[in-house]
């Protein structure tokens, strides 16, 4: 494989690895937000209107930015009935085909996310809840997460192509 492809895989995998490890701590942020919601309702009898929506936003960031790490670690669900008995080459052929479908899906998803984010910025879109936060920050995080997953999917494709050629990246 050309040096550029190996460098691409190394940098994308490295960035997504550390981004995914960092996003693992996002779980504690979600728990803290929901804990504050419970405490504020029980002790202060003042419901914090922002907590549920903020927890949802944190969850979106958690699973979208961490999605590339999940792809990299092979944490996806796979029917192992046949796959587990296949040769490395046959797995690489099958994975190359499925990752192309993933790239198509993520490309369409990113196109829609960018369009939605631009709309949110242009019209200062707000959530219809009582808190009414601006939507463009979370939509920007969504675009970033989808973009990272797209980069990781290309990295996985390059690794599968290298396996088919008899070389590991």
URSUL-V763987 format. One record per residue. N is the residue number from 1. PHI is phi in radians with two decimals (* if undefined). Layout:
# URSUL-V763987
N_PHI + N_PHI
This chain:
# URSUL-V763987
1_* + 2_-1.04 + 3_-1.04 + 4_-1.05 + 5_-1.16 + 6_-1.13 + 7_-1.16 + 8_-1.04 + 9_-1.08 + 10_-1.11 + 11_-1.26 + 12_-1.14 + 13_-1.10 + 14_-1.13 + 15_-1.12 + 16_-1.18 + 17_-1.11 + 18_-1.25 + 19_-1.12 + 20_-1.16 + 21_-1.14 + 22_-1.16 + 23_-1.21 + 24_-1.04 + 25_-1.35 + 26_-1.07 + 27_-1.01 + 28_-1.18 + 29_-1.15 + 30_-1.08 + 31_-1.08 + 32_-1.10 + 33_-1.10 + 34_-1.21 + 35_-1.14 + 36_-1.07 + 37_-1.04 + 38_-1.15 + 39_-1.13 + 40_-1.14 + 41_-1.31 + 42_-1.39 + 43_-1.64 + 44_-1.75 + 45_0.85 + 46_-2.04 + 47_-1.20 + 48_-1.51 + 49_-1.15 + 50_-1.44 + 51_-1.18 + 52_-1.11 + 53_-1.20 + 54_-1.15 + 55_-1.12 + 56_-1.13 + 57_-1.10 + 58_-1.12 + 59_-1.16 + 60_-1.06 + 61_-1.10 + 62_-1.05 + 63_-1.54 + 64_-1.43 + 65_-1.26 + 66_-1.41 + 67_-1.11 + 68_-1.15 + 69_-1.10 + 70_-1.11 + 71_-1.09 + 72_-1.08 + 73_-1.41 + 74_1.23 + 75_-1.47 + 76_-1.27 + 77_-1.43 + 78_-2.46 + 79_-1.31 + 80_-1.59 + 81_-1.03 + 82_-1.80 + 83_-0.96 + 84_-1.11 + 85_-1.63 + 86_-1.34 + 87_-1.28 + 88_-1.05 + 89_-1.16 + 90_-1.15 + 91_-1.09 + 92_-1.13 + 93_-1.10 + 94_-1.12 + 95_-1.13 + 96_-1.10 + 97_-1.15 + 98_-1.22 + 99_-1.24 + 100_-1.13 + 101_-1.15 + 102_-1.11 + 103_-1.10 + 104_-1.05 + 105_-1.06 + 106_-1.16 + 107_-1.11 + 108_-1.14 + 109_-1.10 + 110_-1.14 + 111_-1.03 + 112_-1.15 + 113_-1.16 + 114_-1.15 + 115_-1.05 + 116_-1.17 + 117_-1.17 + 118_-1.10 + 119_-1.08 + 120_-1.11 + 121_-1.27 + 122_-1.09 + 123_-1.86 + 124_0.84 + 125_-1.03 + 126_-2.16 + 127_-1.19 + 128_-1.40 + 129_-1.43 + 130_-1.16 + 131_-1.26 + 132_0.99 + 133_-1.30 + 134_-1.15 + 135_-1.63 + 136_-1.12 + 137_-1.12 + 138_-1.25 + 139_-1.18 + 140_-1.18 + 141_-1.11 + 142_-1.09 + 143_-1.06 + 144_-1.07 + 145_-1.11 + 146_-1.14 + 147_-1.09 + 148_-1.08 + 149_-1.13 + 150_-1.14 + 151_-1.06 + 152_-1.19 + 153_-1.11 + 154_-1.12 + 155_-1.07 + 156_-1.12 + 157_-1.09 + 158_-1.11 + 159_-1.13 + 160_-1.16 + 161_-1.10 + 162_-1.10 + 163_-1.09 + 164_-1.12 + 165_-1.50 + 166_1.54 + 167_-2.25 + 168_-1.73 + 169_-1.80
